[in-house]
Amino acid sequence: MAITAETISIQTFYNDAEGGPPDMAQTFTNKLRDYYQSNTNLGLVEFDGELQIEGVITGYRLAPIAPTATNNNQLGGGTSALTRLTITVQATYINTENDQFDFENRSFSFYSDFDSNQNLTTIEDQLLEEIFDQIILDIFNASVANW
């Protein structure tokens, strides 16, 4: 069944996660809007689109992974070779033409690993872009891939 919608509204996501850059939610929202405009014929409207997306960034988590084999007592024990940044986004999608495709507060998550010796602030933008690209693709596929 083809979707005949012509408009989409994507509300600004808000950041409910602890951590991350202050403009993270706006950056995500802009990338999401750009992706839909680049990959569909939908017109972006501010409110009440035939398709509607809104959501919140719920997680920004750093966790050590891949412990190193050496145990340096001067450092107080083992260290981790890699750190994983995981971002989680909850999204709600409404299709006003066919509610069988709707979803509410669905969680989308992705991560990227980086060398623990790297300074997060120098690579954070690159990590966010990589993670956001995958989450946006997942939201896109969950919402309009049935076209």
C-alpha positions as CSV (number, residue, x, y, z in Angstrom):
1,M,0.0,0.0,0.0
2,A,1.5,3.3,-1.1
3,I,1.6,6.3,1.2
4,T,0.2,9.4,-0.4
5,A,1.3,11.8,2.3
6,E,2.9,15.0,1.1
7,T,4.0,16.6,4.3
8,I,6.0,15.8,7.4
9,S,6.5,17.7,10.6
10,I,9.5,16.9,12.8
11,Q,9.4,18.6,16.1
12,T,12.6,19.6,17.8
13,F,13.9,16.7,19.9
14,Y,14.9,17.6,23.4
15,N,17.8,16.3,25.4
16,D,16.8,14.3,28.5
17,A,20.2,12.6,28.7
18,E,22.9,13.5,31.1
19,G,26.0,14.5,29.3
20,G,26.8,15.3,25.7
21,P,27.2,18.7,24.0
22,P,24.6,21.3,24.7
23,D,23.4,21.5,21.1
24,M,23.1,17.7,20.7
25,A,19.3,17.7,20.4
26,Q,19.2,20.5,17.9
27,T,22.0,18.8,15.8
28,F,20.0,15.5,15.8
29,T,16.8,17.2,14.8
30,N,18.4,19.1,12.0
31,K,20.1,15.9,10.7
32,L,16.8,14.0,10.9
33,R,14.9,16.8,9.0
34,D,17.7,16.9,6.3
35,Y,17.5,13.1,5.9
36,Y,13.8,13.0,5.3
37,Q,14.0,16.0,2.9
38,S,16.9,14.4,1.0
39,N,15.3,10.9,0.8
40,T,11.6,11.5,0.3
41,N,9.4,13.9,-1.7
42,L,7.8,15.1,1.6
43,G,7.5,18.8,2.2
44,L,8.7,19.8,5.7
45,V,6.0,21.7,7.6
46,E,6.3,23.2,11.1
47,F,3.2,21.5,12.6
48,D,0.5,19.0,11.8
49,G,2.2,17.2,8.9
50,E,0.4,14.2,7.5
51,L,3.4,12.3,8.9
52,Q,4.7,13.5,12.3
53,I,7.8,12.7,14.3
54,E,8.8,13.8,17.7
55,G,11.1,12.5,20.4
56,V,13.7,12.9,23.0
57,I,17.4,11.9,23.5
58,T,17.2,9.7,26.5
59,G,20.7,8.3,26.8
60,Y,24.3,9.5,26.4
61,R,26.5,6.8,28.0
62,L,30.2,6.3,28.1
63,A,31.4,2.8,29.2
64,P,34.8,1.1,29.2
65,I,35.1,-2.0,27.1
66,A,38.0,-4.2,26.0
67,P,40.1,-4.3,29.1
68,T,43.8,-4.4,28.6
69,A,45.9,-7.4,29.6
70,T,48.4,-5.4,31.6
71,N,47.8,-4.5,35.3
72,N,49.7,-1.5,36.2
73,N,49.5,-1.0,40.0
74,Q,50.6,2.6,39.7
75,L,47.4,3.3,37.9
76,G,45.3,1.5,40.4
77,G,44.6,-1.6,38.4
78,G,43.6,-2.5,34.9
79,T,42.7,0.0,32.2
80,S,40.4,-0.2,29.3
81,A,41.7,0.0,25.7
82,L,38.4,1.2,24.3
83,T,35.5,3.3,25.4
84,R,32.0,3.0,24.0
85,L,29.7,6.0,23.5
86,T,26.1,4.8,23.3
87,I,23.3,7.2,22.5
88,T,19.6,6.3,22.8
89,V,16.7,8.2,21.3
90,Q,13.0,7.7,21.9
91,A,10.8,8.6,18.9
92,T,7.1,8.7,18.3
93,Y,5.8,8.5,14.7
94,I,2.3,9.3,13.6
95,N,0.9,8.6,10.2
96,T,-2.4,10.4,9.9
97,E,-3.3,8.4,6.8
98,N,-2.7,4.9,8.2
99,D,-2.2,4.4,11.9
100,Q,-1.0,0.8,11.5
101,F,2.5,2.2,10.9
102,D,2.5,4.4,14.0
103,F,4.8,3.8,16.9
104,E,5.1,5.6,20.3
105,N,8.2,6.1,22.4
106,R,10.1,3.5,20.4
107,S,13.7,3.3,21.5
108,F,16.5,3.5,19.0
109,S,20.1,3.1,20.1
110,F,23.5,2.9,18.5
111,Y,27.1,3.2,19.7
112,S,30.6,3.9,18.6
113,D,33.9,2.7,20.2
114,F,37.0,4.8,20.4
115,D,40.5,4.4,21.8
116,S,40.5,5.3,25.5
117,N,43.7,7.3,25.0
118,Q,41.8,9.8,22.8
119,N,40.3,12.9,24.2
120,L,36.5,12.7,23.9
121,T,36.1,16.4,23.1
122,T,38.3,16.1,20.1
123,I,36.4,13.3,18.5
124,E,32.9,13.8,19.9
125,D,31.5,15.5,16.8
126,Q,32.7,12.6,14.6
127,L,31.2,10.0,17.0
128,L,27.9,11.8,17.2
129,E,27.7,12.0,13.5
130,E,28.3,8.3,13.1
131,I,25.8,7.4,15.8
132,F,23.2,9.8,14.7
133,D,23.4,8.6,11.1
134,Q,22.6,5.1,12.1
135,I,19.8,6.1,14.5
136,I,18.3,8.3,11.8
137,L,18.4,5.5,9.3
138,D,16.7,3.2,11.8
139,I,13.9,5.8,12.5
140,F,13.5,6.4,8.7
141,N,13.2,2.6,8.1
142,A,10.8,2.1,10.9
143,S,8.6,5.0,9.7
144,V,8.6,5.2,5.9
145,A,10.5,2.2,4.5
146,N,7.2,0.5,3.7
147,W,6.8,3.0,0.7
